[in-house]
Amino acid sequence: MKEYQAVMLRLTHHPRDDEDALTDLLNERSRGGWEPALMAHSGQPGGERLTVIFERVTGAERVMTAAPADLAGEP
């Protein structure tokens, strides 16, 4: 089974700040087991946004898709 999470990141038009914010977001989610699945950019009258959809495998499916090295410590 998969879980999904959507995050909207408001862009500031300062490339360095936007890059740092996106890097922080990706690193934070990665530590929780989330992987980016889809990104979409939209320009709204109130500002531009980047929408990132994250997914992660949960429960039994995670064990079935794990590499043998990941299971080495399990009995």
N, C-alpha and C positions, 0 to 999 in steps of 0.2 A: 504494500500500500504506500502511496506517496502523500506527503503533506505539501501544501503550497502556501507561500507568503508573498504578498505584494508590498513593495515599498516605493513611495514617491519621493524623489529627491528634487527639490527646487534648485534650479541652476542660477548662479549669481552673475554670470557673464564675466567673472574673474577666473580665467582658466586654471590658475594654480589652486585657488580655493575649491573650485568644482572638482578638480582632480583629487585633491586631498580628501574631500568629503566622500567621493565615490570609492576611493581606496579604503578609507576607514569602514565604510558600509560593507564592502566585499569581505574585508578581513574579519569584521565582527560576525557576519553571518557564517563565514567559512568555519570559524572556531566552533560554531554550534551545529555543524554538519550540513549546512545549507549550501546549495550550489545554484548559481544563476542559470535560469532556464530560458528567460526571454527578457529582452530590453526594448523599450519603446520610448521615443522622444516625441514630445508634443509642445507646440508653441501656443500658449494661452494668452489672452489679453493681459492677465495678471502676472505673466512671467512664463518662462520655459520650465518644463519639468521632464525628468527622466524617470520612467516607471520601470522597476526591476522586479521580475517575478522569480522567486527562489523556490526550489523544491528540495526535498530530502526524502530518502527511503526510510520507512519506519518498520518496526517489529520484525516478523519472521522473514520478510523479503530482504532486509538488510543482511541477515545471516546467510541466506541462500546466495546472495550476490557478492559476499565478501571473498576476498582473495585468500588462498590457503595461509599466507603469512599473517593475515589478520586473525586467523583462528588458532594460531600456533599455541597461544597461552591457555586456550579453553580445553577442558577435559573431554 
